[in-house]
Amino acid sequence: MSRSRPSLRLLGLAATLLAAGAAHGATAWVADTAASRLGFTGTLAGGSFDGRFHRFEPDIVFDPSDLAGSRFRVTVETGSADTQDADRDAILKGPEFFAVERWPAARFEATRFVTVGDGRYEARGRLTIREVTRDVALPFSFKPSVDGRTATLSGGTGIRRLDFGVGQGEWRDTEWVGDEVTIRFDLLLQRK
């Protein structure tokens, strides 16, 4: 009898640990924003230009084995847009484009994740710019390190700026500024 008590205790402890692990859910990650990039590409006068946002806050909980328990919430300070051209940056921040004084942030929140291939996924969610919200599908790859302590999250998608009211007045004309904008991100994540 005395031999079975330690075994029962060990079984009870193992069951408790397994239950705690199952309840824990998907892994929370912290983005190293200094080593990460959130960029965009647009067209101006027929030529392409690249830009990036220097300030953004990702809230990422992701586990390929627990897509239902995963989440992406990203807030972007639109006033941090940088295209390496001071005049263009001032116009982007102004009332015709991002209108940062009135709407200082854009937001993306995933509502669902699906697997599309080996290490490749799609976050389906809602993107809000200038308080206009649209459904967006965001393809991405997730590559954890061997020890699972870090990971890279990379992807991107295309949007139409006019769907979000980005480009008012004369800037609605797509002959000068293209409607299509490509968003691209490469995030370095650390396990929380």
N, C-alpha and C positions, 0 to 999 in steps of 0.2 A: 504494500500500500504506500509506504513512504517513497518508493521509487517513482510511483505514478504522479505524485504531487508536483515535483519539479517539471515533469513533462507537461502536465496540464497547465502549469503557470507559463511555460515557454510557448505552448500553443495559444494561450490567451494573449500573451504579449505580441506574438506574431500576427494574430488576427487584428489586434488593435492597431499595430503599425500599418498593416495592409489597408485597413479601413481609413486611417488618417491619410495615407497616400492617395487613395482613390478619391477622397473628398477634396484633396488639395486642388485637383484640376490642372488646367493648362499653366505653363510656366510664364511668370512675369519677367519682362526684360526691360533694361534701361538702355537707352540709346546714347552712345558717345557722340554727341552732336558736333564736337570739334573734329572728329574723324569721319563724320557722315556728311552726305550731300543730298539736298533737295533742290533739284534744278528744273528748268523749263526751256523749251525752244519755241520760238515764234518766227514769223516772217515779217519783214519790213521792206517796202519798196522792192519786192521780188527776191530779196536775199534773206537768209536765215540769221538769227542771232540767238545766243545762249544767255541764260541768266540763272540766278540761284537765289534762294531765300536763306539768309544767314541765321534767322531766329525761328525755330519751330519746336514744338513740344509733342513728341510721340508718346502715347500711352499704349504699350504693346503687351498683350498677353497672348502667347501663341504656342501651340503644341500640335504637330501633325497628327498625333493620335487622339487629340481632343479638340477637333475643329468647332464643335458646338460650344465648348467652354472658352474659345479664343475670342480676342477682341482687338480691334485697332481703333484708336481715337487719336487724331492728329490735329493740332491747332497750329496755324501758320501766321506769323506776323507779316502781313502783306507789305507793310512799310519797310521791311528788311530786304525787299527785292533789289537785286544788283545785277545789271547787265553790262557793267564796265563802261557805261556812257551816262554821264551826269544828267544831261538833258533828257534822255530817254527815261531814266529812272525817275526824274521829277514828274514827267507826264504820267508814268505808270502809277505813281502814288496819288496823283491829282483826281479831281472829281469825275473826270470822264472815264477813268479806268478803275483802279481799286478803291478810290475815295477813302483813303485810310483814316481821315479825320472822323468820318461817319461810321465806317466799317473797318476797324483795324485788324481783323483776323478772318481768315478762311478756315473751314473745318471739314474734316472727313471722318466719318464714322462707319465702320463696317457693320453690317447686319447679318452677314452670312459668309461662310467660307466653303469653297469646293476644291477638291483635288483635280488638277488637270494633267498631271504627269509626274514623273519621278522628281521629287523635290520642288515641283511647280504647283502653284495654287492660284486661286482667284478670290479676291475679297470683293464682295458685292455690298455696296453701301450708298451713303448719301454724302454728296459734296455740296458745301454751302459757301458761296462767294457773294458778297454784297447782299447778304440775306436772301439770295435766290438759291433754292436747293434742288438738285437734280440727282437721279440715280446714276451711279458710275460703277463700272466693273474694272477692277484693278488687278491685272495679272502680276504675280511676283514669284520669286524663288526664295527659299529659306534653306540656308546651309549652316548647320551647327558644326562647331569644332569637334574634334575627336573626343575631348573630355566633356563636351556639353556645356562649358562655362561661357562660351561666346558663340555668336552666330552672325551671319550676314543676311540681310533682308534687302533684296534688290528687285526693282520692277518699274513699271510706268504705264501710262495710258495716254490717250489723246482726248481732248475735250474741245468744244467750240466755245470760244470766249463770249460770243454774243448770246449764247444760251443763259449766261449768268449776268448779262447786262454790263459786261466789261467792254467798254467802247461806246460812249454816248456821243450824241451830236455828230459832228463831222467824222469822228473816229469809228462810226458804224460802217463806213465804207471799207469793204474788204479789199479793194484794189491797192490801197496803201498799206494797211495792216491786215495780215491774213487772219481768218477766223479760227483756223486750226492751231492749237497749242499742244505740244507734247510735254507731259510731266514725267520726270524721271527721278528715282531716289535710290540711293545706296546707303544703307544704314549699318553701322557696326553696333551690335548689341552685346550686352553683358547680362548674365543671369542675375536677377535681383536677389 
